[in-house]
């Protein structure tokens, strides 16, 4: 299973809000940065073994 982590392309923040109203071709997950309101980039990370 993969974990999705979001990163802002403008301010490098990691906090976002996700909304179905913000889904577009440029932002398929609908994640918007809470600080600068720009679309978030997605990077997939694998979880660490416990």
N, C-alpha and C positions, 0 to 999 in steps of 0.2 A: 504494500500500500504506500502511496506517495502522499506527502504532506505539501500543501500549497502555501507558499510564503509570498507576501506582497511587498514591493519596494517602490517608493515614489521615484519617478525619473527626474523630477525637478529639485525637491528638497532632501531626498534620500531618507525620508521618514518611513516608518513601518506600520503606522496606525492608519486604518482605513475604515470606511463604511461601505457596505455592499448593498446595492439596491437594484432591483429588476428594471427600474426606470432609467438607469445609467448604462444599460447594456447597449453596445454598439459594435461596429466592425473593429474599431480601434481598441475598444475596451470590452472584450467578450465576457468577462466575469462580472462587470459592473462595479468594480472596486474603485473608489475615489479617495484620495488623500484627505484627511480631516484638517490638515494645516493649510495647504495651498490649493486644494480643490482640483488637482490634476489627476488624470488616470494613472492607476498603479500598474507597474510591470509585475509579471508573475515569474517566479523561479521555483522549480520543483525540487524538493529536497527529500531524501530518503530518511526515514526515522532511524534512530540509533537502536541497536539491539540492547535489550534490558538484561 
